Amino acid sequence: MKAQAVLEWSPEPTFQKTSRPALRAVSPLAGKTFEWHCALRFRLLRPMNGDWIWNVAINYAGLIILLTFHEVGHAWMAWKCGDSTAKDLGRVSLNPLVHIDPIGTVVLPILAMVLAHTGSAAAGFLIGWAKPVPVNPNNLQNPRGDDILISMAGPWMNLFLAILLVGLARLLITIGVPDAVPLCKMYASLSLMLCFFNMIPIPPLDGSHVLRVLVGMSRETYAQLARFGFIAVIIVMQLPLVRDTLFSVNQTTFRIIKGWFNLF
């Protein structure tokens, strides 16, 4: 099973009311092993100030960091649930290189960011991906429950990172180093969007794995649906109601987290 993430964000640390997809698709290996991986779609919402190349680099660096942790979350949870497949392949690692796909994680995301800077609508239809995290469900101690834990480990990791980044922003203010605070806020908002988008129950998103377990759907049936799921996700994300709901959940959660640290 693959985890994909389709994202849109503003280079500024405030929320913008726009779609931010994060896809997840399923792909069997040898009939037994399934894969989790993140895929992305980007659109910067308006022209960036200053040196646009530098801004693209900052956004891309943050994306790579957040996706690395997202993938590590899946791999680590699979290991703890009894399957060491990803761990044996070195995927329980914070080294971004082990999670990067040259085309899906480098070429397409950077191209999308550049196109977004020019205002091209094509940026919203470019999808990237990370190297899959393989999981063998036959090794899981409790396949139904563990499937949910592994699937949600990525979003949970992003939620944790958002809290950590807001806490870091508060610390920077406290010690008199406020210049990096906007960057922490921007990365925190992006991490939250990655978290909540992945929780949408549409194949192949993370939330759909929970739904699959709850309704008793077979992995084979789910895999067939998820093969074309990204099309459904892109279509659904064009609906104002869906975008507005994601925006609202994101904004509310971000505001709550900032309140914990007295950061407004």
Helices and strands as residue ranges (DSSP letters): E 4-5, E 22-23, E 28-29, E 33-36, E 39-40, H 52-80, H 85-88, G 96-98, I 102-107, H 108-117, G 121-125, E 128-129, E 133-135, G 137-139, H 143-174, G 178-180, H 181-198, H 206-215, H 219-226, H 229-236, H 240-260
